[in-house]
Protein backbone atom coordinates (compact mmCIF):
# COMPACT_ATOMS: atom_id res chain seq x y z
CA UNK A 1 0.00 0.00 0.00
CA UNK A 2 1.39 3.42 -0.92
CA UNK A 3 1.62 6.22 1.66
CA UNK A 4 -1.30 7.99 -0.03
CA UNK A 5 -3.41 4.83 0.08
CA UNK A 6 -2.53 4.32 3.77
CA UNK A 7 -3.55 7.88 4.55
CA UNK A 8 -6.80 7.47 2.61
CA UNK A 9 -7.57 4.24 4.48
CA UNK A 10 -6.79 5.87 7.83
CA UNK A 11 -9.07 8.84 7.23
CA UNK A 12 -11.84 6.62 5.81
CA UNK A 13 -11.66 4.42 8.92
CA UNK A 14 -11.65 7.44 11.23
CA UNK A 15 -14.69 8.93 9.48
CA UNK A 16 -17.02 6.59 11.38
CA UNK A 17 -17.88 7.43 15.02
CA UNK A 18 -18.17 3.77 16.01
CA UNK A 19 -14.66 3.06 14.75
CA UNK A 20 -13.32 6.11 16.58
CA UNK A 21 -14.99 4.85 19.77
CA UNK A 22 -13.42 1.42 19.26
CA UNK A 23 -10.00 3.05 18.89
CA UNK A 24 -10.61 5.09 22.04
CA UNK A 25 -11.37 1.85 23.90
CA UNK A 26 -8.29 0.12 22.48
CA UNK A 27 -6.15 3.08 23.54
CA UNK A 28 -6.82 1.85 27.09
CA UNK A 29 -5.55 -1.64 26.31
CA UNK A 30 -6.20 -4.69 24.18
CA UNK A 31 -9.70 -6.16 24.05
CA UNK A 32 -11.62 -9.06 22.54
CA UNK A 33 -14.47 -8.65 20.06
CA UNK A 34 -16.94 -9.43 22.85
CA UNK A 35 -15.45 -6.70 25.04
CA UNK A 36 -15.55 -4.24 22.15
CA UNK A 37 -19.18 -5.10 21.40
CA UNK A 38 -20.43 -4.45 24.97
CA UNK A 39 -20.82 -0.64 24.89
CA UNK A 40 -22.58 -0.58 21.50
CA UNK A 41 -26.12 -1.34 20.43
CA UNK A 42 -24.65 -3.34 17.56
CA UNK A 43 -24.32 -7.05 16.87
CA UNK A 44 -20.98 -8.81 17.11
CA UNK A 45 -20.89 -9.28 13.30
CA UNK A 46 -21.40 -5.52 12.85
CA UNK A 47 -18.55 -4.76 15.24
CA UNK A 48 -16.42 -7.34 13.42
CA UNK A 49 -16.99 -5.44 10.16
CA UNK A 50 -15.80 -2.24 11.84
CA UNK A 51 -12.77 -4.09 13.17
CA UNK A 52 -11.97 -5.37 9.68
CA UNK A 53 -11.98 -1.79 8.34
CA UNK A 54 -9.69 -0.68 11.18
CA UNK A 55 -7.41 -3.67 10.60
CA UNK A 56 -7.25 -3.08 6.83
CA UNK A 57 -6.26 0.54 7.55
CA UNK A 58 -3.51 -0.73 9.86
CA UNK A 59 -5.04 1.02 12.86
CA UNK A 60 -5.43 -2.18 14.89
CA UNK A 61 -3.64 -5.49 15.09
CA UNK A 62 -5.14 -8.85 15.98
CA UNK A 63 -2.93 -11.09 18.09
CA UNK A 64 -3.32 -14.73 19.02
CA UNK A 65 -3.37 -15.70 22.68
CA UNK A 66 -4.46 -19.32 22.89
CA UNK A 67 -8.05 -19.32 21.65
CA UNK A 68 -8.39 -15.59 22.22
CA UNK A 69 -7.79 -13.08 19.45
CA UNK A 70 -7.44 -9.76 21.25
CA UNK A 71 -7.13 -6.55 19.27
CA UNK A 72 -4.75 -3.73 20.07
CA UNK A 73 -4.26 -0.29 18.64
CA UNK A 74 -1.41 0.41 16.21
CA UNK A 75 -0.13 3.99 16.46
CA UNK A 76 1.90 4.31 13.23
CA UNK A 77 -1.02 5.17 10.89
CA UNK A 78 -2.30 7.74 13.39
CA UNK A 79 1.17 9.29 13.54
CA UNK A 80 1.23 9.52 9.74
CA UNK A 81 -2.19 11.22 9.73
CA UNK A 82 -1.06 13.60 12.46
CA UNK A 83 2.06 14.53 10.48
CA UNK A 84 -0.05 15.18 7.38
CA UNK A 85 -2.46 17.37 9.35
CA UNK A 86 0.42 19.17 11.07
CA UNK A 87 1.72 20.41 7.71
CA UNK A 88 -1.63 22.05 7.02
CA UNK A 89 -1.92 23.41 10.55
CA UNK A 90 1.41 25.17 10.11
CA UNK A 91 0.34 26.52 6.72
CA UNK A 92 -2.88 27.97 8.09
CA UNK A 93 -1.15 29.28 11.18
CA UNK A 94 1.27 31.24 8.97
CA UNK A 95 -1.59 32.52 6.81
CA UNK A 96 -3.58 33.67 9.83
CA UNK A 97 -0.58 35.33 11.48
CA UNK A 98 0.43 37.26 8.33
CA UNK A 99 -2.35 39.90 8.64
CA UNK A 100 -1.55 40.30 12.36
CA UNK A 101 2.12 40.81 11.54
CA UNK A 102 1.26 43.37 8.85
CA UNK A 103 -1.09 45.25 11.18
CA UNK A 104 1.56 45.30 13.92
CA UNK A 105 4.12 46.62 11.46
CA UNK A 106 1.72 49.31 10.23
CA UNK A 107 0.91 50.40 13.77
CA UNK A 108 4.60 50.58 14.71
CA UNK A 109 5.56 52.65 11.65
CA UNK A 110 5.61 56.43 12.10
CA UNK A 111 2.74 58.27 10.44
CA UNK A 112 3.47 59.73 7.02
CA UNK A 113 3.03 63.45 6.56
BELTA-V981030 format. One record per residue. N is the residue number from 1. PHI is phi in degrees with one decimal (* if undefined). PSI is psi in degrees with one decimal (* if undefined). OMEGA is omega as a letter, one per 20 degrees, with the letter a starting at -180 (* if undefined). Layout:
n/phi/psi/omega
N/PHI/PSI/OMEGA
N/PHI/PSI/OMEGA
This chain:
n/phi/psi/omega
1/*/134.0/r
2/-75.9/162.7/r
3/-57.2/-38.2/r
4/-65.6/-42.5/r
5/-65.2/-38.5/r
6/-63.6/-42.7/r
7/-64.8/-42.7/r
8/-59.9/-45.2/a
9/-64.5/-38.8/r
10/-63.7/-50.1/a
11/-66.4/-36.0/r
12/-63.8/-42.1/r
13/-65.9/-40.0/a
14/-74.8/-11.3/a
15/-69.6/-18.7/a
16/-97.6/129.1/a
17/-64.6/-31.1/r
18/-66.2/-42.9/r
19/-66.6/-36.7/r
20/-64.9/-38.4/r
21/-66.1/-38.1/r
22/-62.7/-44.4/r
23/-62.8/-39.1/r
24/-61.8/-40.5/r
25/-65.8/-43.1/a
26/-70.2/-20.5/r
27/-65.3/-20.8/r
28/-85.4/-15.3/a
29/146.4/165.4/a
30/-63.9/157.1/a
31/-154.4/153.9/r
32/-84.1/169.2/r
33/-60.3/-41.5/r
34/-61.0/-43.2/r
35/-65.8/-36.0/r
36/-74.2/-24.3/r
37/-77.0/-31.9/a
38/-45.7/-52.0/a
39/-76.8/-3.6/a
40/-109.0/151.5/r
41/-91.0/48.2/a
42/-127.3/155.3/r
43/-74.9/162.8/r
44/-62.1/-40.0/r
45/-62.1/-35.5/r
46/-66.0/-43.6/r
47/-63.2/-40.1/r
48/-60.1/-36.5/r
49/-64.8/-42.2/r
50/-62.1/-41.5/r
51/-63.3/-36.7/r
52/-64.3/-41.3/r
53/-62.5/-45.3/r
54/-63.0/-39.6/r
55/-68.4/-42.5/r
56/-62.9/-30.5/r
57/-80.8/-7.1/a
58/80.7/11.2/a
59/-81.4/-20.7/r
60/-135.7/158.9/r
61/-127.4/137.6/r
62/-98.5/128.3/r
63/-112.2/163.5/r
64/-109.4/128.4/r
65/-137.2/86.6/a
66/66.7/-122.5/r
67/-88.9/-12.9/r
68/-79.7/149.5/r
69/-129.7/69.3/a
70/-67.2/150.2/r
71/-104.5/150.1/r
72/-140.7/155.7/a
73/-76.1/147.8/r
74/-119.1/118.9/a
75/-80.8/-23.0/a
76/-55.9/-48.0/r
77/-63.4/-33.4/r
78/-68.0/-36.7/r
79/-65.6/-39.2/r
80/-64.2/-43.0/r
81/-64.0/-41.4/r
82/-61.9/-43.6/r
83/-62.8/-41.0/r
84/-63.3/-46.2/r
85/-65.2/-36.5/a
86/-60.9/-37.8/r
87/-58.5/-42.9/a
88/-74.4/-32.6/r
89/-62.5/-44.3/r
90/-63.9/-40.8/r
91/-59.5/-49.8/a
92/-70.1/-32.5/r
93/-62.6/-42.9/r
94/-64.9/-41.7/a
95/-65.3/-39.1/a
96/-75.1/-27.3/a
97/-83.3/-20.2/a
98/-59.6/-48.0/r
99/-62.5/-37.0/r
100/-63.4/-42.3/r
101/-63.4/-43.4/r
102/-63.6/-44.9/r
103/-62.0/-43.0/r
104/-61.9/-40.1/r
105/-65.5/-42.6/a
106/-65.6/-38.9/a
107/-71.7/-28.7/a
108/-82.3/-21.6/a
109/-73.1/143.9/r
110/-67.8/148.2/a
111/-66.6/145.0/r
112/-85.7/142.4/r
113/-108.8/*/*
